[in-house]
C-alpha cells in the first residue's frame, strides 16, 4: 500500500482528517521523564498510543529531534509507530530542498534511514529537486505551497505570469510532478481563501494543513475551503495544542484535545454545509 492509499484508508478507518504533529520540547515534559535518556521517545510514544485511533497521520518534525541530538530516538519512534499502529502513515516534516546527489541523500535519509511514509519538501529549486524522491514509488511527497506563516507572503504571493507563485506551484504539482500520484501540498489553515483556491486548481490532491490550534487557524473555514466532494482530502495538523494540553498527564490531555479537534473537524465535513469562504 502506498502513502496515498494508506492515508485514504486511515481517513476511513478512524473517521478522521486530524494529524498530530510530534514537536517534542523537553522543557514542557512532565518531571517524571527527566530521568530517562530517551525521554523524547517516551513522551512521543505516549502521545502516539493515546491518539492513534483518532488520527489519519502522525507528523514528527525533524528539527525538534535533531536539536537535542535525538535522531536515533526519531528512528525508534517511527519504527514504534509502524510496529504498533501500522495503519497510520508517518509524515517526516523536514522541508528538504536540494538538487542532484544531495537530494538523493536527503531522500534516502527520509525513506531509508527514518522509514517515513512521506516527507515535506521545499519545491523552489524546481522539478529536478523533486525527482529523487519519486524513485520511491510507495512514498509521499508533500510540497510547500502556501505556508501558514505571515512571511510566506513575501514570495508566495508574487505575481508570476498572471498568477500567484503559490498557484503556479499548485499547477506544476498537479499537472507535471504528480504523474505517479505521489504528491500532496502544504497549505496553511491561516489562509482559508487560498486553501479554496488551491483545491480548485489541484482537484482531489491531498492537502496537509498546518496552523490550527496554537497558530489560530479556523477549523470550520479550513474544512469548508479544502474538503473534497467525499468529505476527505485534508490532513489537518495540530501539534502544540494537543501535545501540551495537560503538562502533568500529557497522554490524557492529548487524547481529550484530539477527540475534541476531530469532532469539530467532522462537524464540517458534510457537503451539505455551505462553503462561505470567498
Secondary structure, DSSP 8 states (H G I E B T S, - for coil): --HHHHHHHHHHHTT--EEEEE---GGGS-GGGTT-TTHHHHHHHHHHHHHGGG-SEEEEBHHHHHTTT-HHHHHHHHHHHHHH-TTSEEEEEEEE---HHHHHHHHHIIIIIS--SEEEE--TT-HHHHHHHHTSTTSEEEEEEE-SSGGGHHHHT-BSSSSBHHHHHHHHIIIIITTTS-EEEEE-TT-HHHHHHHHHHHTT--EEE--BGGG-B-HHHHHHHH--TTS--EEEEE-HHHHTS-SSSHHHHHHHHHHHHHHHHHHT-STTS-----
